[in-house]
């Protein structure tokens, strides 16, 4: 699953939701710091997010 805008808002929520359901998520955002926060949130929830 490719999701753009994973640094916040709907992209962040989508990444967390899909990862929690078992999808492998590839996320990107031009806001590197907030995108890295999303990576940590997904990993803490037991998911895997590739960037």
CHARMM internal coordinates of N, CA and C (Angstrom, degrees):
IC EDIT
DIST 1 N 1 CA 1.4327
DIST 1 CA 1 C 1.5177
ANGL 1 N 1 CA 1 C 107.78
DIST 1 C 2 N 1.2968
ANGL 1 CA 1 C 2 N 117.85
DIHE 1 N 1 CA 1 C 2 N 124.12
DIST 2 N 2 CA 1.4581
ANGL 1 C 2 N 2 CA 122.99
DIHE 1 CA 1 C 2 N 2 CA 176.58
DIST 2 CA 2 C 1.5232
ANGL 2 N 2 CA 2 C 108.24
DIHE 1 C 2 N 2 CA 2 C -102.44
DIST 2 C 3 N 1.3292
ANGL 2 CA 2 C 3 N 116.11
DIHE 2 N 2 CA 2 C 3 N 123.78
DIST 3 N 3 CA 1.4537
ANGL 2 C 3 N 3 CA 121.02
DIHE 2 CA 2 C 3 N 3 CA 179.06
DIST 3 CA 3 C 1.5227
ANGL 3 N 3 CA 3 C 107.92
DIHE 2 C 3 N 3 CA 3 C -125.84
DIST 3 C 4 N 1.3179
ANGL 3 CA 3 C 4 N 116.12
DIHE 3 N 3 CA 3 C 4 N 126.07
DIST 4 N 4 CA 1.4659
ANGL 3 C 4 N 4 CA 120.11
DIHE 3 CA 3 C 4 N 4 CA 175.65
DIST 4 CA 4 C 1.5233
ANGL 4 N 4 CA 4 C 108.73
DIHE 3 C 4 N 4 CA 4 C -96.61
DIST 4 C 5 N 1.3108
ANGL 4 CA 4 C 5 N 115.94
DIHE 4 N 4 CA 4 C 5 N 152.01
DIST 5 N 5 CA 1.4568
ANGL 4 C 5 N 5 CA 120.32
DIHE 4 CA 4 C 5 N 5 CA 179.03
DIST 5 CA 5 C 1.5127
ANGL 5 N 5 CA 5 C 113.91
DIHE 4 C 5 N 5 CA 5 C 77.85
DIST 5 C 6 N 1.3302
ANGL 5 CA 5 C 6 N 116.57
DIHE 5 N 5 CA 5 C 6 N 34.61
DIST 6 N 6 CA 1.4658
ANGL 5 C 6 N 6 CA 119.98
DIHE 5 CA 5 C 6 N 6 CA -177.23
DIST 6 CA 6 C 1.5242
ANGL 6 N 6 CA 6 C 113.44
DIHE 5 C 6 N 6 CA 6 C -78.80
DIST 6 C 7 N 1.3306
ANGL 6 CA 6 C 7 N 117.46
DIHE 6 N 6 CA 6 C 7 N 3.21
DIST 7 N 7 CA 1.4539
ANGL 6 C 7 N 7 CA 120.54
DIHE 6 CA 6 C 7 N 7 CA 178.70
DIST 7 CA 7 C 1.5158
ANGL 7 N 7 CA 7 C 114.20
DIHE 6 C 7 N 7 CA 7 C -75.44
DIST 7 C 8 N 1.3122
ANGL 7 CA 7 C 8 N 117.99
DIHE 7 N 7 CA 7 C 8 N -8.74
DIST 8 N 8 CA 1.4548
ANGL 7 C 8 N 8 CA 119.77
DIHE 7 CA 7 C 8 N 8 CA 179.50
DIST 8 CA 8 C 1.5090
ANGL 8 N 8 CA 8 C 111.87
DIHE 7 C 8 N 8 CA 8 C 174.89
DIST 8 C 9 N 1.3060
ANGL 8 CA 8 C 9 N 115.72
DIHE 8 N 8 CA 8 C 9 N 177.43
DIST 9 N 9 CA 1.4515
ANGL 8 C 9 N 9 CA 121.84
DIHE 8 CA 8 C 9 N 9 CA 175.58
DIST 9 CA 9 C 1.5140
ANGL 9 N 9 CA 9 C 114.15
DIHE 8 C 9 N 9 CA 9 C 58.39
DIST 9 C 10 N 1.3254
ANGL 9 CA 9 C 10 N 115.05
DIHE 9 N 9 CA 9 C 10 N -140.16
DIST 10 N 10 CA 1.4620
ANGL 9 C 10 N 10 CA 120.56
DIHE 9 CA 9 C 10 N 10 CA -176.31
DIST 10 CA 10 C 1.5263
ANGL 10 N 10 CA 10 C 112.97
DIHE 9 C 10 N 10 CA 10 C -64.31
DIST 10 C 11 N 1.3272
ANGL 10 CA 10 C 11 N 117.28
DIHE 10 N 10 CA 10 C 11 N -33.73
DIST 11 N 11 CA 1.4591
ANGL 10 C 11 N 11 CA 119.90
DIHE 10 CA 10 C 11 N 11 CA 177.95
DIST 11 CA 11 C 1.5218
ANGL 11 N 11 CA 11 C 112.14
DIHE 10 C 11 N 11 CA 11 C -62.53
DIST 11 C 12 N 1.3279
ANGL 11 CA 11 C 12 N 116.27
DIHE 11 N 11 CA 11 C 12 N -41.28
DIST 12 N 12 CA 1.4728
ANGL 11 C 12 N 12 CA 121.08
DIHE 11 CA 11 C 12 N 12 CA 178.13
DIST 12 CA 12 C 1.5213
ANGL 12 N 12 CA 12 C 110.45
DIHE 11 C 12 N 12 CA 12 C -64.72
DIST 12 C 13 N 1.3230
ANGL 12 CA 12 C 13 N 116.42
DIHE 12 N 12 CA 12 C 13 N -46.06
DIST 13 N 13 CA 1.4640
ANGL 12 C 13 N 13 CA 120.88
DIHE 12 CA 12 C 13 N 13 CA 179.68
DIST 13 CA 13 C 1.5230
ANGL 13 N 13 CA 13 C 110.71
DIHE 12 C 13 N 13 CA 13 C -63.01
DIST 13 C 14 N 1.3250
ANGL 13 CA 13 C 14 N 116.68
DIHE 13 N 13 CA 13 C 14 N -42.35
DIST 14 N 14 CA 1.4648
ANGL 13 C 14 N 14 CA 120.54
DIHE 13 CA 13 C 14 N 14 CA 179.38
DIST 14 CA 14 C 1.5269
ANGL 14 N 14 CA 14 C 110.95
DIHE 13 C 14 N 14 CA 14 C -62.80
DIST 14 C 15 N 1.3203
ANGL 14 CA 14 C 15 N 117.15
DIHE 14 N 14 CA 14 C 15 N -43.98
DIST 15 N 15 CA 1.4666
ANGL 14 C 15 N 15 CA 120.60
DIHE 14 CA 14 C 15 N 15 CA 179.40
DIST 15 CA 15 C 1.5224
ANGL 15 N 15 CA 15 C 110.95
DIHE 14 C 15 N 15 CA 15 C -60.20
DIST 15 C 16 N 1.3157
ANGL 15 CA 15 C 16 N 116.56
DIHE 15 N 15 CA 15 C 16 N -44.97
DIST 16 N 16 CA 1.4651
ANGL 15 C 16 N 16 CA 120.49
DIHE 15 CA 15 C 16 N 16 CA 179.72
DIST 16 CA 16 C 1.5297
ANGL 16 N 16 CA 16 C 111.09
DIHE 15 C 16 N 16 CA 16 C -65.07
DIST 16 C 17 N 1.3210
ANGL 16 CA 16 C 17 N 116.98
DIHE 16 N 16 CA 16 C 17 N -43.06
DIST 17 N 17 CA 1.4599
ANGL 16 C 17 N 17 CA 121.06
DIHE 16 CA 16 C 17 N 17 CA -177.89
DIST 17 CA 17 C 1.5184
ANGL 17 N 17 CA 17 C 111.68
DIHE 16 C 17 N 17 CA 17 C -65.61
DIST 17 C 18 N 1.3255
ANGL 17 CA 17 C 18 N 117.30
DIHE 17 N 17 CA 17 C 18 N -49.33
DIST 18 N 18 CA 1.4610
ANGL 17 C 18 N 18 CA 120.22
DIHE 17 CA 17 C 18 N 18 CA -179.20
DIST 18 CA 18 C 1.5237
ANGL 18 N 18 CA 18 C 111.56
DIHE 17 C 18 N 18 CA 18 C -64.68
DIST 18 C 19 N 1.3236
ANGL 18 CA 18 C 19 N 117.51
DIHE 18 N 18 CA 18 C 19 N -40.42
DIST 19 N 19 CA 1.4685
ANGL 18 C 19 N 19 CA 120.66
DIHE 18 CA 18 C 19 N 19 CA 178.73
DIST 19 CA 19 C 1.5202
ANGL 19 N 19 CA 19 C 110.59
DIHE 18 C 19 N 19 CA 19 C -64.06
DIST 19 C 20 N 1.3193
ANGL 19 CA 19 C 20 N 116.60
DIHE 19 N 19 CA 19 C 20 N -41.46
DIST 20 N 20 CA 1.4624
ANGL 19 C 20 N 20 CA 120.88
DIHE 19 CA 19 C 20 N 20 CA 179.57
DIST 20 CA 20 C 1.5322
ANGL 20 N 20 CA 20 C 111.05
DIHE 19 C 20 N 20 CA 20 C -62.38
DIST 20 C 21 N 1.3349
ANGL 20 CA 20 C 21 N 116.54
DIHE 20 N 20 CA 20 C 21 N -30.56
DIST 21 N 21 CA 1.4612
ANGL 20 C 21 N 21 CA 121.17
DIHE 20 CA 20 C 21 N 21 CA 179.11
DIST 21 CA 21 C 1.5305
ANGL 21 N 21 CA 21 C 112.66
DIHE 20 C 21 N 21 CA 21 C -85.33
DIST 21 C 22 N 1.3343
ANGL 21 CA 21 C 22 N 116.58
DIHE 21 N 21 CA 21 C 22 N 2.15
DIST 22 N 22 CA 1.4552
ANGL 21 C 22 N 22 CA 120.25
DIHE 21 CA 21 C 22 N 22 CA 174.52
DIST 22 CA 22 C 1.5196
ANGL 22 N 22 CA 22 C 115.65
DIHE 21 C 22 N 22 CA 22 C 101.89
DIST 22 C 23 N 1.3182
ANGL 22 CA 22 C 23 N 118.13
DIHE 22 N 22 CA 22 C 23 N 1.03
DIST 23 N 23 CA 1.4699
ANGL 22 C 23 N 23 CA 120.25
DIHE 22 CA 22 C 23 N 23 CA 179.86
DIST 23 CA 23 C 1.5242
ANGL 23 N 23 CA 23 C 110.38
DIHE 22 C 23 N 23 CA 23 C -75.62
DIST 23 C 24 N 1.3020
ANGL 23 CA 23 C 24 N 116.34
DIHE 23 N 23 CA 23 C 24 N 148.16
DIST 24 N 24 CA 1.4610
ANGL 23 C 24 N 24 CA 121.27
DIHE 23 CA 23 C 24 N 24 CA 170.07
DIST 24 CA 24 C 1.5184
ANGL 24 N 24 CA 24 C 106.19
DIHE 23 C 24 N 24 CA 24 C -87.57
DIST 24 C 25 N 1.3185
ANGL 24 CA 24 C 25 N 115.49
DIHE 24 N 24 CA 24 C 25 N 122.74
DIST 25 N 25 CA 1.4587
ANGL 24 C 25 N 25 CA 121.06
DIHE 24 CA 24 C 25 N 25 CA -172.45
DIST 25 CA 25 C 1.5189
ANGL 25 N 25 CA 25 C 110.02
DIHE 24 C 25 N 25 CA 25 C -112.36
DIST 25 C 26 N 1.3226
ANGL 25 CA 25 C 26 N 115.44
DIHE 25 N 25 CA 25 C 26 N 133.87
DIST 26 N 26 CA 1.4560
ANGL 25 C 26 N 26 CA 122.18
DIHE 25 CA 25 C 26 N 26 CA 170.00
DIST 26 CA 26 C 1.5202
ANGL 26 N 26 CA 26 C 105.58
DIHE 25 C 26 N 26 CA 26 C -112.63
DIST 26 C 27 N 1.3364
ANGL 26 CA 26 C 27 N 116.21
DIHE 26 N 26 CA 26 C 27 N 120.49
DIST 27 N 27 CA 1.4499
ANGL 26 C 27 N 27 CA 120.30
DIHE 26 CA 26 C 27 N 27 CA -176.93
DIST 27 CA 27 C 1.5139
ANGL 27 N 27 CA 27 C 111.82
DIHE 26 C 27 N 27 CA 27 C -120.75
DIST 27 C 28 N 1.3225
ANGL 27 CA 27 C 28 N 115.51
DIHE 27 N 27 CA 27 C 28 N 153.80
DIST 28 N 28 CA 1.4611
ANGL 27 C 28 N 28 CA 120.01
DIHE 27 CA 27 C 28 N 28 CA 176.90
DIST 28 CA 28 C 1.5175
ANGL 28 N 28 CA 28 C 110.02
DIHE 27 C 28 N 28 CA 28 C -149.20
DIST 28 C 29 N 1.3128
ANGL 28 CA 28 C 29 N 115.15
DIHE 28 N 28 CA 28 C 29 N 153.13
DIST 29 N 29 CA 1.4478
ANGL 28 C 29 N 29 CA 122.51
DIHE 28 CA 28 C 29 N 29 CA 176.52
DIST 29 CA 29 C 1.5213
ANGL 29 N 29 CA 29 C 107.75
DIHE 28 C 29 N 29 CA 29 C -162.79
DIST 29 C 30 N 1.3156
ANGL 29 CA 29 C 30 N 116.98
DIHE 29 N 29 CA 29 C 30 N 149.79
DIST 30 N 30 CA 1.4656
ANGL 29 C 30 N 30 CA 119.35
DIHE 29 CA 29 C 30 N 30 CA 178.04
DIST 30 CA 30 C 1.5287
ANGL 30 N 30 CA 30 C 111.11
DIHE 29 C 30 N 30 CA 30 C -76.07
DIST 30 C 31 N 1.3206
ANGL 30 CA 30 C 31 N 117.05
DIHE 30 N 30 CA 30 C 31 N -15.83
DIST 31 N 31 CA 1.4640
ANGL 30 C 31 N 31 CA 122.20
DIHE 30 CA 30 C 31 N 31 CA 177.03
DIST 31 CA 31 C 1.5254
ANGL 31 N 31 CA 31 C 108.22
DIHE 30 C 31 N 31 CA 31 C -90.50
DIST 31 C 32 N 1.3054
ANGL 31 CA 31 C 32 N 116.28
DIHE 31 N 31 CA 31 C 32 N 89.88
DIST 32 N 32 CA 1.4607
ANGL 31 C 32 N 32 CA 122.39
DIHE 31 CA 31 C 32 N 32 CA -171.80
DIST 32 CA 32 C 1.5286
ANGL 32 N 32 CA 32 C 112.22
DIHE 31 C 32 N 32 CA 32 C -60.57
DIST 32 C 33 N 1.3218
ANGL 32 CA 32 C 33 N 117.45
DIHE 32 N 32 CA 32 C 33 N -44.25
DIST 33 N 33 CA 1.4656
ANGL 32 C 33 N 33 CA 119.74
DIHE 32 CA 32 C 33 N 33 CA -176.84
DIST 33 CA 33 C 1.5248
ANGL 33 N 33 CA 33 C 112.34
DIHE 32 C 33 N 33 CA 33 C -62.48
DIST 33 C 34 N 1.3281
ANGL 33 CA 33 C 34 N 116.97
DIHE 33 N 33 CA 33 C 34 N -46.41
DIST 34 N 34 CA 1.4597
ANGL 33 C 34 N 34 CA 118.17
DIHE 33 CA 33 C 34 N 34 CA -179.52
DIST 34 CA 34 C 1.5291
ANGL 34 N 34 CA 34 C 111.57
DIHE 33 C 34 N 34 CA 34 C -72.42
DIST 34 C 35 N 1.3247
ANGL 34 CA 34 C 35 N 117.03
DIHE 34 N 34 CA 34 C 35 N -29.64
DIST 35 N 35 CA 1.4609
ANGL 34 C 35 N 35 CA 119.73
DIHE 34 CA 34 C 35 N 35 CA 174.94
DIST 35 CA 35 C 1.5268
ANGL 35 N 35 CA 35 C 109.99
DIHE 34 C 35 N 35 CA 35 C -64.81
DIST 35 C 36 N 1.3219
ANGL 35 CA 35 C 36 N 117.33
DIHE 35 N 35 CA 35 C 36 N -40.25
DIST 36 N 36 CA 1.4642
ANGL 35 C 36 N 36 CA 120.46
DIHE 35 CA 35 C 36 N 36 CA 177.08
DIST 36 CA 36 C 1.5255
ANGL 36 N 36 CA 36 C 111.60
DIHE 35 C 36 N 36 CA 36 C -63.80
DIST 36 C 37 N 1.3371
ANGL 36 CA 36 C 37 N 117.10
DIHE 36 N 36 CA 36 C 37 N -33.39
DIST 37 N 37 CA 1.4691
ANGL 36 C 37 N 37 CA 120.42
DIHE 36 CA 36 C 37 N 37 CA 175.22
DIST 37 CA 37 C 1.5254
ANGL 37 N 37 CA 37 C 110.13
DIHE 36 C 37 N 37 CA 37 C -63.27
DIST 37 C 38 N 1.3186
ANGL 37 CA 37 C 38 N 116.88
DIHE 37 N 37 CA 37 C 38 N -40.85
DIST 38 N 38 CA 1.4630
ANGL 37 C 38 N 38 CA 121.10
DIHE 37 CA 37 C 38 N 38 CA 178.45
DIST 38 CA 38 C 1.5233
ANGL 38 N 38 CA 38 C 110.32
DIHE 37 C 38 N 38 CA 38 C -62.70
DIST 38 C 39 N 1.3182
ANGL 38 CA 38 C 39 N 116.86
DIHE 38 N 38 CA 38 C 39 N -41.34
DIST 39 N 39 CA 1.4662
ANGL 38 C 39 N 39 CA 120.53
DIHE 38 CA 38 C 39 N 39 CA 177.48
DIST 39 CA 39 C 1.5257
ANGL 39 N 39 CA 39 C 109.97
DIHE 38 C 39 N 39 CA 39 C -56.76
DIST 39 C 40 N 1.3153
ANGL 39 CA 39 C 40 N 116.77
DIHE 39 N 39 CA 39 C 40 N -45.68
DIST 40 N 40 CA 1.4675
ANGL 39 C 40 N 40 CA 120.65
DIHE 39 CA 39 C 40 N 40 CA -179.67
DIST 40 CA 40 C 1.5246
ANGL 40 N 40 CA 40 C 111.35
DIHE 39 C 40 N 40 CA 40 C -65.63
DIST 40 C 41 N 1.3150
ANGL 40 CA 40 C 41 N 117.88
DIHE 40 N 40 CA 40 C 41 N -41.19
DIST 41 N 41 CA 1.4648
ANGL 40 C 41 N 41 CA 121.09
DIHE 40 CA 40 C 41 N 41 CA 178.39
DIST 41 CA 41 C 1.5261
ANGL 41 N 41 CA 41 C 111.43
DIHE 40 C 41 N 41 CA 41 C -61.61
DIST 41 C 42 N 1.3230
ANGL 41 CA 41 C 42 N 116.43
DIHE 41 N 41 CA 41 C 42 N -42.90
DIST 42 N 42 CA 1.4619
ANGL 41 C 42 N 42 CA 120.69
DIHE 41 CA 41 C 42 N 42 CA 179.74
DIST 42 CA 42 C 1.5242
ANGL 42 N 42 CA 42 C 110.23
DIHE 41 C 42 N 42 CA 42 C -65.99
DIST 42 C 43 N 1.3020
ANGL 42 CA 42 C 43 N 116.99
DIHE 42 N 42 CA 42 C 43 N -43.13
DIST 43 N 43 CA 1.4731
ANGL 42 C 43 N 43 CA 120.09
DIHE 42 CA 42 C 43 N 43 CA 179.64
DIST 43 CA 43 C 1.5180
ANGL 43 N 43 CA 43 C 111.80
DIHE 42 C 43 N 43 CA 43 C -65.21
DIST 43 C 44 N 1.3372
ANGL 43 CA 43 C 44 N 117.95
DIHE 43 N 43 CA 43 C 44 N -40.07
DIST 44 N 44 CA 1.4683
ANGL 43 C 44 N 44 CA 121.07
DIHE 43 CA 43 C 44 N 44 CA 177.75
DIST 44 CA 44 C 1.5212
ANGL 44 N 44 CA 44 C 111.80
DIHE 43 C 44 N 44 CA 44 C -63.41
DIST 44 C 45 N 1.3245
ANGL 44 CA 44 C 45 N 116.03
DIHE 44 N 44 CA 44 C 45 N -29.84
DIST 45 N 45 CA 1.4633
ANGL 44 C 45 N 45 CA 120.55
DIHE 44 CA 44 C 45 N 45 CA 178.58
DIST 45 CA 45 C 1.5207
ANGL 45 N 45 CA 45 C 112.04
DIHE 44 C 45 N 45 CA 45 C -82.50
DIST 45 C 46 N 1.3375
ANGL 45 CA 45 C 46 N 117.16
DIHE 45 N 45 CA 45 C 46 N 1.71
DIST 46 N 46 CA 1.4521
ANGL 45 C 46 N 46 CA 121.28
DIHE 45 CA 45 C 46 N 46 CA 178.10
DIST 46 CA 46 C 1.5079
ANGL 46 N 46 CA 46 C 114.83
DIHE 45 C 46 N 46 CA 46 C 93.40
DIST 46 C 47 N 1.3099
ANGL 46 CA 46 C 47 N 117.53
DIHE 46 N 46 CA 46 C 47 N 5.70
DIST 47 N 47 CA 1.4555
ANGL 46 C 47 N 47 CA 121.16
DIHE 46 CA 46 C 47 N 47 CA -179.63
DIST 47 CA 47 C 1.5091
ANGL 47 N 47 CA 47 C 112.50
DIHE 46 C 47 N 47 CA 47 C -95.30
DIST 47 C 48 N 1.3155
ANGL 47 CA 47 C 48 N 114.53
DIHE 47 N 47 CA 47 C 48 N 179.19
DIST 48 N 48 CA 1.4583
ANGL 47 C 48 N 48 CA 121.35
DIHE 47 CA 47 C 48 N 48 CA 178.73
DIST 48 CA 48 C 1.5231
ANGL 48 N 48 CA 48 C 107.50
DIHE 47 C 48 N 48 CA 48 C -128.69
DIST 48 C 49 N 1.3029
ANGL 48 CA 48 C 49 N 116.76
DIHE 48 N 48 CA 48 C 49 N 126.38
DIST 49 N 49 CA 1.4632
ANGL 48 C 49 N 49 CA 121.20
DIHE 48 CA 48 C 49 N 49 CA 179.28
DIST 49 CA 49 C 1.5142
ANGL 49 N 49 CA 49 C 107.97
DIHE 48 C 49 N 49 CA 49 C -127.29
DIST 49 C 50 N 1.3173
ANGL 49 CA 49 C 50 N 116.39
DIHE 49 N 49 CA 49 C 50 N 121.85
DIST 50 N 50 CA 1.4654
ANGL 49 C 50 N 50 CA 121.32
DIHE 49 CA 49 C 50 N 50 CA 176.40
DIST 50 CA 50 C 1.5155
ANGL 50 N 50 CA 50 C 107.85
DIHE 49 C 50 N 50 CA 50 C -97.23
DIST 50 C 51 N 1.3393
ANGL 50 CA 50 C 51 N 114.89
DIHE 50 N 50 CA 50 C 51 N 142.15
DIST 51 N 51 CA 1.4616
ANGL 50 C 51 N 51 CA 118.51
DIHE 50 CA 50 C 51 N 51 CA 179.17
DIST 51 CA 51 C 1.4948
ANGL 51 N 51 CA 51 C 109.61
DIHE 50 C 51 N 51 CA 51 C -128.08
END
COOR INIT
IC SEED 1 N 1 CA 1 C
IC BUILD
